[in-house]
Amino acid sequence: MARVVVDVMPKPEILDPQGQAVAGALPRLGFAGVLGVRQGKRFELDVDDTVDDETLRRIAGTLLANPVIEDWHITRVDR
C-alpha cells in the first residue's frame, strides 16, 4: 500500500475569494508581510501497488479537480 497526496489549487488567473478573505483578515489580526493567499484542497489516498501514475492522473483530472479552473500536483509519499 502507498500514500498519495493530490494538492489542488485554483489556476493563477482564477479569482480566489476565499484566499482574498484570508489575506484581508491577516492585517486586521496583526499579521504583516503576507502579500497574497490562495486556498486549495488536499486529498490523501491510500492505494495498492497496482494503481499507476496514469490512473492517478485520471482520478485527479476527473474527480478531484476541475481541470478548467484548477491545477493539481500528485505526490507519492513514502510510509
C-alpha positions as protocol buffer text, in pm:
chain_id: "A"
residue {
  index: 1
  type: MET
  ca { x: 0 y: 0 z: 0 }
}
residue {
  index: 2
  type: ALA
  ca { x: 114 y: 355 z: -72 }
}
residue {
  index: 3
  type: ARG
  ca { x: 1 y: 702 z: 29 }
}
residue {
  index: 4
  type: VAL
  ca { x: -64 y: 951 z: -249 }
}
residue {
  index: 5
  type: VAL
  ca { x: -125 y: 1322 z: -193 }
}
residue {
  index: 6
  type: VAL
  ca { x: -311 y: 1528 z: -451 }
}
residue {
  index: 7
  type: ASP
  ca { x: -291 y: 1904 z: -400 }
}
residue {
  index: 8
  type: VAL
  ca { x: -548 y: 2104 z: -597 }
}
residue {
  index: 9
  type: MET
  ca { x: -520 y: 2481 z: -643 }
}
residue {
  index: 10
  type: PRO
  ca { x: -713 y: 2736 z: -846 }
}
residue {
  index: 11
  type: LYS
  ca { x: -530 y: 2834 z: -1162 }
}
residue {
  index: 12
  type: PRO
  ca { x: -345 y: 3167 z: -1122 }
}
residue {
  index: 13
  type: GLU
  ca { x: -589 y: 3353 z: -1347 }
}
residue {
  index: 14
  type: ILE
  ca { x: -894 y: 3234 z: -1149 }
}
residue {
  index: 15
  type: LEU
  ca { x: -1034 y: 3463 z: -880 }
}
residue {
  index: 16
  type: ASP
  ca { x: -994 y: 3313 z: -531 }
}
residue {
  index: 17
  type: PRO
  ca { x: -1241 y: 3488 z: -298 }
}
residue {
  index: 18
  type: GLN
  ca { x: -1159 y: 3263 z: -1 }
}
residue {
  index: 19
  type: GLY
  ca { x: -790 y: 3337 z: -36 }
}
residue {
  index: 20
  type: GLN
  ca { x: -865 y: 3708 z: -67 }
}
residue {
  index: 21
  type: ALA
  ca { x: -1076 y: 3696 z: 251 }
}
residue {
  index: 22
  type: VAL
  ca { x: -791 y: 3534 z: 443 }
}
residue {
  index: 23
  type: ALA
  ca { x: -541 y: 3784 z: 302 }
}
residue {
  index: 24
  type: GLY
  ca { x: -768 y: 4070 z: 407 }
}
residue {
  index: 25
  type: ALA
  ca { x: -811 y: 3934 z: 760 }
}
residue {
  index: 26
  type: LEU
  ca { x: -442 y: 3883 z: 833 }
}
residue {
  index: 27
  type: PRO
  ca { x: -351 y: 4254 z: 879 }
}
residue {
  index: 28
  type: ARG
  ca { x: -659 y: 4307 z: 1095 }
}
residue {
  index: 29
  type: LEU
  ca { x: -534 y: 4026 z: 1318 }
}
residue {
  index: 30
  type: GLY
  ca { x: -190 y: 4181 z: 1344 }
}
residue {
  index: 31
  type: PHE
  ca { x: -5 y: 3969 z: 1086 }
}
residue {
  index: 32
  type: ALA
  ca { x: 207 y: 4174 z: 848 }
}
residue {
  index: 33
  type: GLY
  ca { x: 410 y: 4083 z: 542 }
}
residue {
  index: 34
  type: VAL
  ca { x: 175 y: 3833 z: 374 }
}
residue {
  index: 35
  type: LEU
  ca { x: 132 y: 3958 z: 18 }
}
residue {
  index: 36
  type: GLY
  ca { x: -124 y: 3706 z: -105 }
}
residue {
  index: 37
  type: VAL
  ca { x: -313 y: 3390 z: -19 }
}
residue {
  index: 38
  type: ARG
  ca { x: -451 y: 3113 z: -243 }
}
residue {
  index: 39
  type: GLN
  ca { x: -674 y: 2846 z: -93 }
}
residue {
  index: 40
  type: GLY
  ca { x: -677 y: 2494 z: -229 }
}
residue {
  index: 41
  type: LYS
  ca { x: -764 y: 2137 z: -139 }
}
residue {
  index: 42
  type: ARG
  ca { x: -553 y: 1840 z: -31 }
}
residue {
  index: 43
  type: PHE
  ca { x: -656 y: 1479 z: -83 }
}
residue {
  index: 44
  type: GLU
  ca { x: -475 y: 1182 z: 71 }
}
residue {
  index: 45
  type: LEU
  ca { x: -535 y: 848 z: -99 }
}
residue {
  index: 46
  type: ASP
  ca { x: -419 y: 509 z: 24 }
}
residue {
  index: 47
  type: VAL
  ca { x: -371 y: 295 z: -286 }
}
residue {
  index: 48
  type: ASP
  ca { x: -239 y: -50 z: -355 }
}
residue {
  index: 49
  type: ASP
  ca { x: 64 y: -117 z: -572 }
}
residue {
  index: 50
  type: THR
  ca { x: -147 y: -177 z: -885 }
}
residue {
  index: 51
  type: VAL
  ca { x: -250 y: 192 z: -910 }
}
residue {
  index: 52
  type: ASP
  ca { x: -13 y: 352 z: -1160 }
}
residue {
  index: 53
  type: ASP
  ca { x: 63 y: 719 z: -1228 }
}
residue {
  index: 54
  type: GLU
  ca { x: -171 y: 737 z: -1528 }
}
residue {
  index: 55
  type: THR
  ca { x: -461 y: 612 z: -1317 }
}
residue {
  index: 56
  type: LEU
  ca { x: -379 y: 872 z: -1051 }
}
residue {
  index: 57
  type: ARG
  ca { x: -376 y: 1146 z: -1318 }
}
residue {
  index: 58
  type: ARG
  ca { x: -717 y: 1032 z: -1441 }
}
residue {
  index: 59
  type: ILE
  ca { x: -856 y: 1030 z: -1084 }
}
residue {
  index: 60
  type: ALA
  ca { x: -723 y: 1379 z: -1018 }
}
residue {
  index: 61
  type: GLY
  ca { x: -839 y: 1523 z: -1350 }
}
residue {
  index: 62
  type: THR
  ca { x: -1190 y: 1375 z: -1350 }
}
residue {
  index: 63
  type: LEU
  ca { x: -1293 y: 1362 z: -985 }
}
residue {
  index: 64
  type: LEU
  ca { x: -1068 y: 1560 z: -751 }
}
residue {
  index: 65
  type: ALA
  ca { x: -1008 y: 1870 z: -963 }
}
residue {
  index: 66
  type: ASN
  ca { x: -1190 y: 2073 z: -1224 }
}
residue {
  index: 67
  type: PRO
  ca { x: -923 y: 2100 z: -1497 }
}
residue {
  index: 68
  type: VAL
  ca { x: -1086 y: 2411 z: -1643 }
}
residue {
  index: 69
  type: ILE
  ca { x: -1019 y: 2621 z: -1332 }
}
residue {
  index: 70
  type: GLU
  ca { x: -781 y: 2413 z: -1116 }
}
residue {
  index: 71
  type: ASP
  ca { x: -429 y: 2273 z: -1137 }
}
residue {
  index: 72
  type: TRP
  ca { x: -319 y: 1969 z: -940 }
}
residue {
  index: 73
  type: HIS
  ca { x: 2 y: 1804 z: -829 }
}
residue {
  index: 74
  type: ILE
  ca { x: 35 y: 1436 z: -736 }
}
residue {
  index: 75
  type: THR
  ca { x: 297 y: 1317 z: -486 }
}
residue {
  index: 76
  type: ARG
  ca { x: 365 y: 960 z: -379 }
}
residue {
  index: 77
  type: VAL
  ca { x: 460 y: 964 z: -10 }
}
residue {
  index: 78
  type: ASP
  ca { x: 683 y: 701 z: 148 }
}
residue {
  index: 79
  type: ARG
  ca { x: 523 y: 549 z: 452 }
}
